[in-house]
Amino acid sequence: MQALDSAQLYFSRAASALELSDRVTAMLAGAYREVRVQLPIEMDDGHLATFSGYRVQHNNARGPMKGGLRYHAEVDLDEVRALASLMTWKTAVVDIPYGGAKGGIAVDPHRLSSRELERLTRKFVARLHEVVGPDTDIPAPDMGTDWRSMAWFMNEYNKFEGFNPACVTGKPVELFGIPGREEATGRGVGTLALKTLGRLGRQVTGTRVAIQGFGNVGLHTARFLQLAECRVVAVSDLSGAYYNPQGLDIAAMVQYVNQGDGLLRGYTECEVIGGDELLALDVELLIPAAVGGVITMDNVDSIRAPVIVEAANGPIWPHADDRLTEAGVTVLPDILANAGGVTVSYFEWVQNRQHYKWGLTRVRQELDRALSGAFESVWQLATDRKISLRMAAYMLGIDRVREAVEMGGIR
């Protein structure tokens, strides 16, 4: 199953439960705008290479559209469509005044030099600057992009449209960014994981945790949960999965990654296991924090964790999710679990508009407040309706967008 099929299925189920009319359902399902561009750039060796770029703007009923920009070899229009719709519901679930968008370029960023990536980013902005901006659509980092990409994006945008740092978020702190943005998604995942364990009456101290992924999200999630006295027993990245049943030394692993090539390859202070083995470990909490579609009908019966928190977008395919629900596994869905990033992006955007900056302590406090409120709303709806947390999150988000569309009138 592809990401778009998954997103559409969850939307259809929630729309049916909300008893939306066919007219409203059709209006919410479709995208406001879809853009595909060709991006020719000169490579360092002088030859010309052409890449495909995409931006899908899904819905702006609740405010300017917001969504990441990812660089990955498998990016295509359907994936971007799915992720754009998820952003619409995600921003509504955490009740920030945004709509949803998403963008991407079909490229393996590890095969390009820094200068090539900069040229590619600037070319993308040149193609799209007329349909993005602080009042229209605000990109942010995603898979394969980071603060450098956002700095290039802002600089190029300013050449066309004039100075406006609010055109993009996830920028370096020194260049109109916000402290705490890099940690925001992982910190939010950790915060909501602890709230989920607490609501289920589970002891936090000593909770065994396996995290698939040790990039920005997985790393910060692991660090947060270890500080909360959970026992992180396994993490993974492109180089493999690393396991210690007594608990990993996350600080040492972070240092190893930062001093090397960004991967755990060669780390010897624990056992190396297969990626599928990590998903099937006997732990209390499993956090898929890498890519989508990692838990399928082929491996769902091997999952032993009673609680799963979706740090990645769409890590569980719908039929596998149904099987987990039937088995009594609690799944905190991606549109709530990983909303910390877009929440702090919103804080950055607001401060750019006001030409004012918060400190890290306030950013963390406001993030916790926003996520806690969203979590309580989703948990209460799930309890009242006797439905899964995923269905509750989708229903809450979709209904808020429906309300905004109907109050604003047909445009």
Secondary structure, 3 states (H helix, E strand, C coil): CCHHHHHHHHHHHHHHHCCCCHHHHHHHHCCCEEEEEEEEEECCCCCEEEEEEEEEEEECCCCCEEEEEEEECCCCHHHHHHHHHHHHHHHHHCCCCCEEEEEEEECCHHHCCHHHHHHHHHHHHHHHCCCCECCCEEEEECCCCCHHHHHHHHHHHHHHHCCCHHHCCCCCHHHCCCCCHHHHHHHHHHHHHHHHHHHCCCCCCCCEEEEECCCHHHHHHHHHHHHCCCEEEEEEECCEEEECCCCCCHHHHHHHHHHCCCCCCCCCCCEEECHHHHHCCCCCEEEECCCCCCECCCCHHHCCCCEEECCCCCCECHHHHHHHHHCCCEEECHHHHCCHHHHHHHHHHHHHHHCCCCCHHHHHHHHHHHHHHHHHHHHHHHHHHCCCHHHHHHHHHHHHHHHHHHHHCCC
